[in-house]
Amino acid sequence: MSESLGQRPWMTLPATKAVMAALEAEGGAGCARFVGGCVRNSLLGEKVDDIDIATPLTPERVIAALKQAGLKAVPTGIDHGTVTAVAEGRPYEITTLRRDVETDGRRAVVAFTEDWAEDAQRRDFRLNAIYADAAGTLYDPTGGGLADVKAGRIVFVGDAETRIREDALRILRFFRFQAWYGKGEPHAESLAACRDQRLLLGGLSAERVSKELLKLLAAYDPRPAVRLMAQTGVLAQVLPRAVGLARLERLVAIETEMLFTDDALLRLAALLPEDPAVAAETAQALRLSNAQRDRLVAALQPEPKLASWMSPREARRHVYRSGVEPFTDRVMLAWAASDRKAATTQWRALLPLAQSWPVPSLPLTGDEVVAAGVPKGPLVGEVMREVEAWWVENDFIEDKLSIVERLKAVAQGMVY
């Protein structure tokens, strides 16, 4: 008896039914099957975000079928057989069954096929090559996908080195899937192939590498997978400025205890030295966004040093000077670099202090400085900075009269 996925909520959505019905109206019952993450995650009891569908229908027939049903068809990857259907505002990626004709480690030339087993053979891992029809009946052409899901085992389809040579990004995908779904010891042959072929990673675009790396680091507990990356030399290949795993290990332990579980960029920072230049260099090498670069650089500032025993007053000064997010990031990294258990309460207390404090603005304007007798020009800024330094040192005093008196004293000293 065939195994069944049953009818999951995402399968019974009107939009999902409409797309499957449109394809089956064109190609007959069973001509469309769900595949990949939606099937795998349903078997694992995990959330399903994207719904991918495989079909022997050519892209042209898929487009015609969708239009006939009144659904929007977007040719998102027509050369590789991919059409995106949009039903009720939700995208469904539909890909024609295919086989590789030519690969160079980064991209492939494909030919369409009607053979489900042939399509399965070009996929990366056996647990991603499981299909389910509209009724929920499961198909496992590789013969090992269902067993791998149950065992938490990440195994390449067919020969591991061949799969990697087709697309070197599969090395990072192996470790990413190991982080998210793997249990116990990794599959020896697959791990060895990743180690032996790691130099192929150098031919990939930085954008593909960074996307996969950040997905890996966003796993609930990426530590075992990152250790494997370090042991096989893969980590050094994609992150040559990494300085060790100890801080990452402790950071993840802190995050999981505090229910913070998905801050991939902070985990990346934990792997790097406290050096803004290295942070900027790494961000450039990985083609991170400007916002990601700026956060990484701010998190890895070596000064001023943070300590668990900082007073609330000192902590507020740091927050004012650097901002809430940089301060929080630096506290987490400093905590992870310290004897974590010895000062847990103190480090932990700094976080809500920073996040709940309404950062004030200096209650002083340039016009008020001029009114105090300071001539317009650069001297106005100098006076304001001097008053601001006093105001910060006095823990952001709210007494406007005291601030005005300080302004007068500073202005008198600078002007006369």
Beta strands, then each sheet from edge to edge (+ up, - down):
strand 1: 33-35
strand 2: 52-55
strand 3: 72-77
strand 4: 82-87
strand 5: 90-96
strand 6: 98-103
strand 7: 108-112
strand 8: 131-132
strand 9: 138-139
sheet 1: 3+ 4- 5+ 2+ 1- 8+ 9-
sheet 2: 6+ 7-
end
